[in-house]
C-alpha cells in the first residue's frame, strides 16, 4: 500500500494501541468531554505518558479539542470529541456490529446499546 494512501495515513494514528478506546471513553463522557484523570482511571492499564501522547495525536488530527482550566490548582485539563471525533464513533459501532456478527460471541455485549462500551 502506498504511504500517501488515505487508508494508510488514517490507520497510522487510529490503529495505535488505546486510540479507539480513548475516543470511546470521551464519547461516554458528559458532553463528550472527560478530564485527563478520568480517562486515565477509565482506561486501566494505560500509562500517563501513552495517554498524553495519544491525546496530543488526536488533537493534532482534529479529533479532540483540549481545554485547560487554570483557575485552580492543580490545573484541570479536559478533552472533548469534535464533530470529526463523533463520526469515528460510528466507525467503532460498525466494528462492533461486524465483530458480533462474524467473530465474537458475546451475549453481554449483544445488546444494541451496551452498558459497558456505551455503543
C-alpha positions in Angstrom: 0.0 0.0 0.0 1.3 3.5 -0.9 2.3 5.7 2.1 0.2 8.5 0.6 -2.9 6.3 0.5 -5.8 7.8 2.6 -6.3 4.5 4.4 -2.6 4.1 5.2 -2.4 7.7 6.6 -5.6 7.2 8.7 -4.6 3.8 10.0 -1.2 5.3 11.0 -2.8 7.1 14.0 -6.1 5.3 14.5 -4.6 1.8 14.8 -2.2 2.7 17.6 -3.0 0.9 20.9 -5.5 2.8 23.0 -6.6 5.3 20.4 -10.1 3.9 19.7 -10.7 3.2 23.3 -9.8 6.8 24.2 -12.3 8.0 21.7 -14.9 5.7 23.1 -14.3 6.9 26.7 -14.6 10.5 25.5 -17.9 9.6 23.8 -19.2 8.2 27.2 -18.4 11.5 29.0 -20.8 14.3 29.7 -20.9 16.4 26.6 -18.4 14.0 25.1 -15.9 15.5 27.5 -13.6 13.9 30.1 -10.8 15.1 32.2 -7.3 13.6 31.8 -7.5 11.9 35.2 -10.9 10.4 34.3 -9.6 9.0 31.1 -6.6 7.5 33.0 -8.8 5.9 35.5 -11.3 4.5 32.9 -8.5 3.1 30.8 -7.0 0.8 33.4 -3.5 -0.2 32.3 -2.7 2.8 30.1 0.3 4.8 31.2 0.2 8.6 31.7 2.8 9.0 29.0 0.9 7.0 26.4 -2.4 8.7 27.2 -0.8 12.1 26.9 0.8 11.1 23.6 -2.4 9.7 22.1 -4.4 12.7 23.2 -1.8 15.0 21.5 -2.1 13.0 18.3 -5.9 13.1 18.4 -5.8 16.8 19.0 -3.4 17.3 16.1 -5.7 15.4 13.8 -8.7 17.5 14.9 -10.5 14.6 16.6 -10.4 16.1 20.0 -10.1 19.6 21.5 -8.2 20.3 24.7 -9.2 22.9 27.3 -7.1 23.8 30.3 -8.8 25.4 33.3 -6.1 27.4 35.1 -8.4 28.9 37.6 -7.5 26.4 40.2 -4.6 24.2 41.2 -3.9 21.6 40.1 -4.8 22.6 36.5 -7.7 20.7 35.1 -7.3 19.6 31.5 -10.4 18.4 29.6 -10.7 16.8 26.3 -13.8 16.8 24.1 -14.6 15.0 20.9 -15.0 17.2 17.9 -17.6 16.6 15.1 -14.9 14.6 13.4 -14.4 12.5 16.5 -18.1 11.9 16.9 -18.2 10.4 13.4 -15.4 8.0 14.3 -17.8 6.6 16.9 -20.0 5.4 14.0 -16.9 3.5 12.7 -16.4 1.9 16.1 -20.1 0.9 16.1 -19.6 -0.7 12.7 -16.6 -2.6 14.0 -18.7 -3.8 17.0 -21.6 -4.9 14.7 -19.2 -6.8 12.4 -17.5 -8.5 15.4 -20.8 -9.6 16.9 -22.0 -10.9 13.6 -18.8 -12.7 12.5 -16.2 -13.0 15.2 -17.1 -12.5 18.8 -19.9 -14.4 20.6 -20.5 -12.0 23.5 -24.1 -12.2 24.8 -23.5 -9.4 27.3 -22.4 -7.1 24.5 -25.1 -8.3 22.0 -27.4 -5.6 23.0 -27.7 -2.6 20.7 -26.8 -0.2 23.5 -24.2 -1.9 25.5 -23.9 -0.6 29.1 -20.2 -1.4 29.1 -18.9 0.2 25.9 -21.8 2.7 25.5 -22.4 1.7 21.9 
